[in-house]
């Protein structure tokens, strides 16, 4: 059982790592109150916007280590792709009430594409045929939701689709599950809907809370696979 002295020391250590601005944005009047909520597992570090800024990166790392030491933050499980055994920084899940990450595609077809169209295509560098629904169109670029790789579709179902061949995947948008990156950071991520569970790489160009837009997508990952996994 923690003594009053040890509890005070914990709070003091946490307070020294927080910005100390007492801005109230986190929902607490003072940083000390926010620190106490962290120690009581009633708040998350990301609720302090200043802790997400680059100048507080070292403080955030030390604070996460301290909370793990107190068993308030569980040890993170490694996210590893099934196909190539590369380790990802995080999983990118769908936006609320959507069934897959949003993907921005560069189609090479001359066909006229519009919102609501169902398309069949193969992402450049991927061996799997995809089916998707177009939800946005902007000067030839399309944003889609994945509705299934070929083997998930009912062969007897009646539906119309346009076969547009190979497309280049330019970007993803979704909700991050795992450690939050910084804007401008090159990351390795696993799209939550990816059938092959293959790790992708790209650059974070926008981050609002846990909602991220990642562009410059590549299926090549410049990192060694996890030791002992190949």
VENQUI-V619366 format. One line per field, one symbol per residue. phi: phi as a letter, one per 40 degrees, with the letter a starting at -180 (. if undefined). Layout:
phi: ???
This chain:
phi: .cccccccccccccdcccdgcfcgcchbcbccccccccccgbabdccccccccdcbdcccccccccccccgcbcccccbbcccbgccbcacbcccdgbbadcbcbbccccccbbdgccbbabcdgbcbcbbabcbabafgcbbbbcbicdccccccccababcbgcbcccabbabcbhcccbcgccbbabccccccfccbbabcbaabgbcbbbbgcaccbcacccdgcb
